[in-house]
Amino acid sequence: MDRLCMPGSDFDHEELIECIAKLVRLDQDWIPTEEGYSLYIRPTVISTHPYLGVAAPDEILLYVITCPVGPYYPSGFAPVRLTADTPYVRAWPGGTGAAKVGGNYAGSMKPQTDASNRGYSQILWVFGEEEEITEVGAMNVFFFLEKEDGSKGRELVTPPLTRGDILPGVTRQSIIDLSKSWGEFDVVERSITLPEVRRAASEGRLIEAFGAGTAAVVTPISHIEHKGSDIEMPATGDLTKRFFSDLMGIQYGRIEGPEGWSVKI
């Protein structure tokens, strides 16, 4: 809201959670019972000021949509093939890539359709001459690697938020928090480029990769098309499976998650 200059971004967030709880109780008959399906909850804000013009709104409407949904990909929890060979860019420094704005998704429809027509599930978005990786489709992305320094140490890498062109996803932060709580490998938010991923794959240091988002939870990656050839990687990896299992376990109440992650209704 603040990025779009909408008034009222300092509203009581706890009050909104209580409103959502009442809505879920009202729509409880629409909650799917099969695992992998859920009631999607989407808070939305639109301008309602009574005139046309290019200006910050004086009035807004905050409302919440619920909808029963199935797996994000028709293939379910199966590896996806990505392409980075597109002339389009999802976001850029100084833009709205770090905000949950509808316009971010509108611009991705044509490149996504083009990718699908060529047999790829999603776009791996990159930025700049160095081909810095940003997101995959509408999800954040993670790479699990053996370190290049020869130490045999492992690191989970995800692109940083500092440039302002990557959405700070809740699932992204959940994966970072879970990883740090395990203490089994380094968790690093840093720039990672497509040439680095290709080099790690060719040297056998790329252990696995996956996308992460609210709808898909985690999605394993098996291929990335880059400059006309595919970078292949192991899928589905053990770490990807572990994240999926733990996050779904917390969502369904089988595992006790960190404080504040779940709201019981």
N, C-alpha and C positions, 0 to 999 in steps of 0.2 A: 504493500500500500504506500509506503513512504517513497519508494522509487518512482511511483506514478503520481506523486503529489496528491494523494487522496487524503482527505481529512479523517480524523478519528482513529489513526493507527495505534493510539495509546489506550484503546478500549480494554475492558477487563477480560483478559483471556480465560480466566477461570469461569466466568459467566458464560462464555461461548461454549466451553466444554460441557457445562451443565445443560445448555440448550441442545447440544448435539446428543447428549445422553437421552434427553426426552424424545428427540426425533427418532433415535434408534429404537427406543421402547415402542414408539408408535408404529414403526416399520418392521417390528421384529418378525412378522410372518414372512417377510421377504428375505430374511437372512438364510443363505444356503447352508445346508448341513454337511455336504460332501467336502472333504478336505481338498484344499487347492482352490476352493470357491469362497467368496466372501461378499459382504455388503460394503461396497466402495463408498467412502465418505469424502465429498469434495466441497469444502468451503469456497465460496466465490464472492467477488466484489465487483459491482458495476456502478458506473456513474448514473445518477437519476436526475441531474439538474435539468430544468425544463427549458433548455435552449440549445441550439447548435452553435458550435464554435470550438476553436483550438485553444483551450484554456483548462486550468486545473478545475475539477468539479467542486461545487459548493455542497452538493448532496450526494450520498452514495447509498447503495443497498448491499448489505452483507447477508447472504443466505447460504444454505447448505443443501446440496443435492446428494441423495443416496441412490445407489443402484446395485442390484445383485450382479456380480461379474464372475467369469470363469478365469482360467489361466490366461495370462497376458499374451503368450504365444500359442498358436494352435498346436504346436508340437509339445507343449507342456515343458517340463524340466528336461529339456534336451538341448544339446549344443547348437549354437547359431553361427551362421557364416556372415561375416561383415565385409563391407567394402569401404575403403578410404578414397577410392578413385572417383571423386566428384568435384566439380568446379565450384560448388556452393559452400558457404560458411554458415554455421549455426548461430554464432555469436562472436563478439569482438570486445576488446577492452573499452570500457566506457559506455557500453550498450546496456541491454536489459537481460543479458544471459544469466545473471545471478538472481533474477527475480522470477517468480512464478507468473509469467505473463503469457497470455494467449498468443500474442504475436510471435513468440519464440517458436511455437509449434507450427504456426501457419506456414512459415517459410521453409519448413522441413518436409511438407507434403509432397512436393514434386520430386526432390531428390530421393525420398523414401520410395516413391512409386517407381522411379527409374531403377533403383537398386533391386526392388522386388522383381521387376520384369527381367532382370539379369540373373535371378536366382539367389540373391542375397537377402538376409532377413532384416538387416538394419545398416545404417551408415555409422562408420567410426569417424567422428568429427575431429578434424585437426585444424591447427591455426598457424599461420606464418610460414616463412621460408624453411624453418627448421622442422616443420611438421610436428608441432607439439600436440599431443593427444589431449582432447578436452572431455568429450562425452561419447556415449554410444547410444544412438537413437535419442530417446528421452530419458536415458539413465546415466548415472555415474559409472565409472569404469575402474577396475582394479587389475594389477598385474602382480603375480607372485613369482619372484625371481631368486636365483642364486646370485650373490653379489659378484660384481665384475672384478673385485680386487683379489680374487683367488682365495679368500678366507673360508669359503664354503658356508658362510653365513647366508641367511635367507632374509628377504625383505618383501613386504607387501606394499606396493607403490600405488598411489592414486594421485591424479593431478591436483595442484593446490588451488585454493579459492582466491588467492591474492590478486589475480589479474582482473577479477570481476566478471568473467565470461562463463563461469561454471555454477550450476545450481547447487547450493548447499543442502543436498538431499538428506532426509531423516534416515533413510536406510544406509546411506553412505556413512553418516556419523555413527550409526549403530554398529556397523562393521568395524569401524576404527576403534570404538570403545570396547567391543568384545575382544578384538585382537590384542589390545593393550592389556586387558584383564587376564588373558591367557599367558602373556609374557614368553611366548615360544619363539618369536621372530620379531624383527624390527618392523615398525609400521611408519611409513614415510609419506608425507605429503610433499611431493616435488614434481617438477617438470619431467615428463618422460616423452620421448619422441618416437616416431615410427621407425626411423633408422636404428634406434637403440633396441626396440622390440625385435626387429628383424635380426640384429646381431646376436641378441640373447637367444633367439630361437635357433640360429645356425650353430651356436656354440653349445647348445644343449642346456642352457641356463634358464630358459623360460619354462617354469613348472606348470603354470596354468594362468588363465585370465577369465574374468567374468564381469558382467554388468550388474548394477544394483539399483533398484528403484522400488517405489511403493507398490506398484501393481505386480511387477514380475518377481519381487523379492531379490533373488539372484538368478542370473542366467549365464550358463557356461558358454565360452567362446571357443570355437574349434578352428576357424580360419579368418584371416584378414587379408582381403585383396589390397595390394599396394603396388602401384605402377605396373599393373597388368599381370602380376603373379601373386599367388597365395602364400601368406605366412601361415604355416600350420603349427598347431600347439595341442598338447594333450588335453582331452576333454572327455568325460567330466572329471575334474580333479578332486582329490580328497578334501581339500580346503573349501572348495566351492560347495561340496556336499555337506560339509560340517556347518558352514554358515547357513545354508538353506534349512538344515535340520533344526539348528538352534533357534533361528529367527521364527520359523514356523511353530516350534515348540513353545516359544514365549507367546506368540500370537494366540495359540489355542489353549494356553494355560497349563500345558504339560510341564513347562520349565518356568521356574520363578526368575523373572527378568530383573534387571536393576530397578531401583526405586524410580517411579515416575514414568516408566515405559508403557505400562498398561493402566487403563482406567476400567474398573469393574462397574458394570451397570446392573 
